[in-house]
Amino acid sequence: MLIIAIILFGMLAGALAQIILGSGMSGVDWTVAFVAGIVGSFVGGLLISLLAGDGLELRPSGIIGSIVGALIVTFAWQWWRGRERTSH
């Protein structure tokens, strides 16, 4: 059950990251939201939770870290896609 919650929260964090960064009028790309959310949640949430001393429990520090991690991953993905388009 925890895995399903992590996946769903990761997708929401990824979608929120796209909305914050302005993914354009095309809406939310759920594939990118899934990947950015899971990677961002795992890296950002885990890192911030451990640094804050909260362990692996669901705490505000982990939630904030998850969203920040998803923002970083989404920004990197948008930068990479923009770079690919200009080089062709």
N, CA, C and O of each residue as an XYZ file, in Angstrom:
352
protein
N       0.814     -1.192      0.000
C       0.000      0.000      0.000
C       0.865      1.267      0.000
O       0.514      2.268     -0.625
N       1.994      1.210      0.706
C       2.898      2.356      0.746
C       3.456      2.653     -0.642
O       3.602      3.817     -1.015
N       3.767      1.618     -1.403
C       4.313      1.808     -2.753
C       3.298      2.529     -3.637
O       3.667      3.424     -4.398
N       2.038      2.151     -3.545
C       0.995      2.798     -4.348
C       0.866      4.265     -3.950
O       0.713      5.130     -4.812
N       0.925      4.546     -2.666
C       0.851      5.931     -2.195
C       2.037      6.736     -2.703
O       1.878      7.889     -3.106
N       3.220      6.143     -2.688
C       4.413      6.845     -3.179
C       4.284      7.136     -4.666
O       4.628      8.231     -5.112
N       3.797      6.177     -5.437
C       3.631      6.367     -6.879
C       2.612      7.460     -7.163
O       2.854      8.332     -7.997
N       1.472      7.422     -6.474
C       0.443      8.441     -6.699
C       0.920      9.829     -6.275
O       0.699     10.810     -6.985
N       1.571      9.908     -5.123
C       2.090     11.205     -4.688
C       3.173     11.693     -5.638
O       3.260     12.888     -5.924
N       4.001     10.774     -6.130
C       5.033     11.146     -7.090
C       4.441     11.732     -8.356
O       4.950     12.721     -8.884
N       3.365     11.125     -8.847
C       2.709     11.647    -10.045
C       2.130     13.040     -9.786
O       2.217     13.926    -10.636
N       1.547     13.219     -8.618
C       1.002     14.543     -8.288
C       2.112     15.576     -8.153
O       1.955     16.715     -8.593
N       3.231     15.192     -7.550
C       4.369     16.103     -7.423
C       4.920     16.460     -8.799
O       5.268     17.614     -9.047
N       5.001     15.488     -9.686
C       5.475     15.741    -11.050
C       4.535     16.649    -11.828
O       4.982     17.532    -12.560
N       3.228     16.433    -11.670
C       2.246     17.292    -12.340
C       2.320     18.708    -11.786
O       2.262     19.678    -12.541
N       2.448     18.828    -10.471
C       2.578     20.137     -9.839
C       3.834     20.855    -10.333
O       3.812     22.064    -10.565
N       4.915     20.118    -10.491
C       6.158     20.706    -10.991
C       5.964     21.250    -12.405
O       6.469     22.325    -12.728
N       5.241     20.520    -13.245
C       4.989     21.000    -14.607
C       4.123     22.244    -14.599
O       4.342     23.164    -15.387
N       3.143     22.274    -13.711
C       2.269     23.445    -13.628
C       3.057     24.657    -13.138
O       2.902     25.755    -13.673
N       3.893     24.465    -12.131
C       4.694     25.572    -11.594
C       5.666     26.098    -12.637
O       5.830     27.309    -12.782
N       6.310     25.194    -13.361
C       7.296     25.612    -14.359
C       6.666     26.059    -15.665
O       7.362     26.578    -16.538
N       5.365     25.869    -15.815
C       4.673     26.310    -17.023
C       4.966     25.418    -18.201
O       5.782     25.759    -19.058
N       4.310     24.282    -18.249
C       4.542     23.334    -19.339
C       3.861     23.772    -20.627
O       3.846     23.016    -21.599
N       3.312     24.941    -20.657
C       2.652     25.439    -21.852
C       1.170     25.110    -21.831
O       0.638     24.659    -20.817
N       0.531     25.332    -22.920
C      -0.906     25.117    -23.002
C      -1.251     23.655    -23.298
O      -2.428     23.301    -23.357
N      -0.255     22.818    -23.482
C      -0.509     21.418    -23.850
C      -1.009     20.588    -22.678
O      -1.409     19.441    -22.875
N      -0.999     21.124    -21.481
C      -1.452     20.375    -20.316
C      -0.313     19.601    -19.685
O       0.860     19.864    -19.949
N      -0.675     18.646    -18.851
C       0.313     17.867    -18.115
C       0.694     16.639    -18.935
O      -0.176     15.887    -19.375
N       1.975     16.441    -19.135
C       2.489     15.216    -19.760
C       2.649     14.197    -18.639
O       3.587     14.282    -17.846
N       1.738     13.238    -18.573
C       1.697     12.318    -17.438
C       2.889     11.370    -17.397
O       3.252     10.885    -16.325
N       3.501     11.099    -18.543
C       4.705     10.263    -18.544
C       5.847     10.995    -17.843
O       6.539     10.423    -17.000
N       6.034     12.259    -18.198
C       7.070     13.074    -17.560
C       6.716     13.293    -16.089
O       7.597     13.267    -15.229
N       5.433     13.507    -15.797
C       5.005     13.692    -14.410
C       5.322     12.456    -13.581
O       5.774     12.567    -12.441
N       5.086     11.283    -14.150
C       5.366     10.029    -13.446
C       6.856      9.882    -13.160
O       7.253      9.630    -12.022
N       7.671     10.039    -14.183
C       9.119      9.860    -14.024
C       9.707     10.928    -13.108
O      10.459     10.614    -12.185
N       9.362     12.197    -13.365
C       9.896     13.288    -12.537
C       9.419     13.162    -11.099
O      10.173     13.422    -10.162
N       8.183     12.771    -10.930
C       7.649     12.621     -9.584
C       8.303     11.497     -8.813
O       8.643     11.661     -7.642
N       8.483     10.350     -9.461
C       9.087      9.207     -8.783
C      10.561      9.484     -8.482
O      11.021      9.268     -7.361
N      11.292      9.959     -9.480
C      12.717     10.248     -9.262
C      12.868     11.380     -8.248
O      13.683     11.293     -7.329
N      12.083     12.437     -8.417
C      12.162     13.568     -7.491
C      11.751     13.184     -6.086
O      12.372     13.615     -5.114
N      10.711     12.378     -5.968
C      10.270     11.937     -4.649
C      11.311     11.056     -3.987
O      11.586     11.186     -2.794
N      11.881     10.170     -4.763
C      12.861      9.264     -4.186
C      14.108     10.015     -3.756
O      14.544      9.897     -2.611
N      14.677     10.780     -4.661
C      15.929     11.466     -4.364
C      15.690     12.640     -3.409
O      16.299     12.711     -2.342
N      14.802     13.557     -3.800
C      14.573     14.741     -2.983
C      13.936     14.423     -1.644
O      14.389     14.901     -0.604
N      12.883     13.613     -1.669
C      12.190     13.275     -0.435
C      13.051     12.486      0.520
O      13.076     12.769      1.718
N      13.755     11.503      0.005
C      14.610     10.680      0.850
C      15.768     11.503      1.409
O      16.072     11.426      2.599
N      16.405     12.281      0.558
C      17.549     13.073      0.993
C      17.156     14.096      2.060
O      17.821     14.206      3.090
N      16.084     14.842      1.815
C      15.655     15.855      2.769
C      15.188     15.212      4.073
O      15.489     15.722      5.152
N      14.453     14.093      3.988
C      13.988     13.415      5.205
C      15.152     12.941      6.055
O      15.136     13.085      7.277
N      16.157     12.378      5.411
C      17.303     11.887      6.168
C      18.133     13.032      6.745
O      18.618     12.943      7.873
N      18.296     14.106      5.974
C      19.045     15.261      6.477
C      18.321     15.950      7.631
O      18.960     16.481      8.540
N      16.993     15.942      7.595
C      16.216     16.568      8.657
C      16.112     15.671      9.889
O      15.645     16.109     10.940
N      16.540     14.429      9.761
C      16.484     13.510     10.890
C      15.133     12.858     11.090
O      14.856     12.317     12.160
N      14.277     12.903     10.054
C      12.943     12.319     10.162
C      12.912     10.836      9.832
O      11.890     10.182     10.042
N      14.002     10.298      9.324
C      14.010      8.889      8.932
C      13.172      8.678      7.693
O      13.077      9.556      6.837
N      12.566      7.512      7.602
C      11.790      7.174      6.412
C      10.287      7.337      6.618
O       9.497      6.776      5.858
N       9.889      8.083      7.614
C       8.476      8.316      7.854
C       7.989      9.484      7.000
O       8.765     10.349      6.597
N       6.687      9.484      6.737
C       6.089     10.556      5.952
C       5.978     11.806      6.817
O       5.172     11.864      7.745
N       6.777     12.781      6.507
C       6.826     14.039      7.255
C       6.812     15.199      6.262
O       7.058     14.994      5.073
N       6.531     16.402      6.730
C       6.533     17.564      5.830
C       7.865     17.766      5.110
O       7.884     18.192      3.955
N       8.970     17.468      5.774
C      10.272     17.648      5.111
C      10.391     16.754      3.886
O      10.942     17.178      2.870
N       9.894     15.544      3.959
C       9.940     14.630      2.814
C       9.020     15.065      1.700
O       9.350     14.921      0.522
N       7.858     15.601      2.065
C       6.913     16.078      1.052
C       7.496     17.274      0.322
O       7.428     17.347     -0.905
N       8.065     18.210      1.062
C       8.692     19.384      0.441
C       9.870     18.946     -0.434
O      10.035     19.439     -1.550
N      10.679     18.027      0.071
C      11.799     17.515     -0.713
C      11.344     16.829     -1.982
O      12.001     16.945     -3.017
N      10.230     16.114     -1.923
C       9.696     15.446     -3.103
C       9.288     16.449     -4.173
O       9.570     16.257     -5.356
N       8.632     17.505     -3.754
C       8.194     18.523     -4.721
C       9.393     19.255     -5.307
O       9.437     19.510     -6.510
N      10.366     19.595     -4.465
C      11.580     20.266     -4.963
C      12.339     19.343     -5.919
O      12.821     19.786     -6.961
N      12.444     18.067     -5.563
C      13.106     17.103     -6.451
C      12.393     16.981     -7.785
O      13.039     16.920     -8.831
N      11.064     16.945     -7.761
C      10.292     16.868     -9.006
C      10.472     18.137     -9.835
O      10.535     18.070    -11.063
N      10.555     19.298     -9.170
C      10.809     20.543     -9.893
C      12.156     20.505    -10.597
O      12.267     20.922    -11.750
N      13.170     20.014     -9.919
C      14.512     19.947    -10.511
C      14.534     18.985    -11.697
O      15.093     19.306    -12.745
N      13.934     17.817    -11.540
C      13.916     16.829    -12.627
C      13.114     17.364    -13.811
O      13.533     17.204    -14.958
N      11.968     17.996    -13.553
C      11.142     18.539    -14.640
C      11.869     19.671    -15.352
O      11.841     19.751    -16.580
N      12.518     20.547    -14.589
C      13.279     21.634    -15.205
C      14.387     21.075    -16.095
O      14.581     21.546    -17.216
N      15.109     20.078    -15.601
C      16.188     19.465    -16.390
C      15.635     18.834    -17.666
O      16.251     18.940    -18.727
N      14.488     18.185    -17.571
C      13.873     17.542    -18.742
C      13.449     18.602    -19.756
O      13.696     18.440    -20.951
N      12.816     19.682    -19.301
C      12.402     20.741    -20.219
C      13.607     21.412    -20.860
O      13.570     21.746    -22.044
N      14.663     21.611    -20.103
C      15.888     22.202    -20.660
C      16.473     21.290    -21.738
O      16.876     21.753    -22.804
N      16.513     19.994    -21.449
C      17.083     19.036    -22.393
C      16.259     18.983    -23.677
O      16.820     18.959    -24.772
N      14.949     18.964    -23.552
C      14.076     18.941    -24.733
C      14.228     20.210    -25.546
O      14.239     20.157    -26.776
N      14.347     21.349    -24.885
C      14.537     22.622    -25.588
C      15.872     22.663    -26.320
O      15.975     23.215    -27.416
N      16.880     22.079    -25.711
C      18.209     22.010    -26.315
C      18.203     21.106    -27.551
O      18.837     21.414    -28.559
N      17.481     19.992    -27.459
C      17.370     19.065    -28.600
C      16.687     19.716    -29.772
O      17.106     19.537    -30.916
N      15.631     20.476    -29.504
C      14.864     21.113    -30.583
C      15.686     22.171    -31.305
O      15.565     22.314    -32.522
N      16.512     22.912    -30.588
C      17.290     23.968    -31.218
C      18.500     23.423    -31.980
O      19.019     24.099    -32.869
N      18.953     22.224    -31.650
C      20.131     21.694    -32.320
C      19.798     20.992    -33.624
O      20.702     20.707    -34.409
N      18.531     20.705    -33.877
C      18.159     20.020    -35.133
C      17.739     20.967    -36.174
O      17.396     20.555    -37.282
